[in-house]
Amino acid sequence: MSKDMEKIITRLQDDWAFLSEFLSFPELAIQKFNLTETEKNVLLSKNGEGIEKLGFEEEVVAAAMSGAHSSTCQQHY
């Protein structure tokens, strides 16, 4: 997996503004990252299993892709 893919998954977990952008306009949210076609495809299809196959743990994928963040998540503005 690429470093940019790691950055995206991390930001989906702790950056509410980025998460909101990704959920509303996923192509726009990821366009500034240098991703492989496979990485782009699994993100745009929100394919959790595909993201796991790239090397992420199930819990990390579930947290990143759920959009169900809590008040304990860090917020970046």
URSUL-V729102 format. One record per residue. N is the residue number from 1. RES is the residue in one letter. D_FIRST is the distance of its C-alpha to the first C-alpha in Angstrom with 2 decimals. Layout:
# URSUL-V729102
{{N | RES | D_FIRST} {N | RES | D_FIRST}}
This chain:
# URSUL-V729102
{{1 | M | 0.00} {2 | S | 3.76} {3 | K | 6.72} {4 | D | 8.33} {5 | M | 6.44} {6 | E | 7.35} {7 | K | 10.65} {8 | I | 11.35} {9 | I | 11.12} {10 | T | 13.25} {11 | R | 15.59} {12 | L | 16.11} {13 | Q | 17.38} {14 | D | 19.66} {15 | D | 20.58} {16 | W | 23.17} {17 | A | 23.70} {18 | F | 20.10} {19 | L | 20.06} {20 | S | 23.35} {21 | E | 22.23} {22 | F | 19.20} {23 | L | 21.60} {24 | S | 24.24} {25 | F | 22.51} {26 | P | 18.83} {27 | E | 18.67} {28 | L | 20.35} {29 | A | 18.21} {30 | I | 14.91} {31 | Q | 16.65} {32 | K | 16.54} {33 | F | 12.78} {34 | N | 11.14} {35 | L | 8.81} {36 | T | 8.55} {37 | E | 11.38} {38 | T | 9.66} {39 | E | 7.86} {40 | K | 11.39} {41 | N | 13.18} {42 | V | 11.94} {43 | L | 12.55} {44 | L | 15.84} {45 | S | 16.99} {46 | K | 16.12} {47 | N | 14.99} {48 | G | 14.32} {49 | E | 14.18} {50 | G | 11.52} {51 | I | 9.34} {52 | E | 10.38} {53 | K | 9.50} {54 | L | 5.74} {55 | G | 6.87} {56 | F | 8.88} {57 | E | 12.60} {58 | E | 15.13} {59 | E | 17.05} {60 | V | 14.37} {61 | V | 13.62} {62 | A | 17.40} {63 | A | 18.13} {64 | A | 15.79} {65 | M | 16.89} {66 | S | 20.50} {67 | G | 21.90} {68 | A | 24.31} {69 | H | 24.23} {70 | S | 27.17} {71 | S | 29.30} {72 | T | 27.59} {73 | C | 24.37} {74 | Q | 24.33} {75 | Q | 25.36} {76 | H | 24.55} {77 | Y | 27.03}}
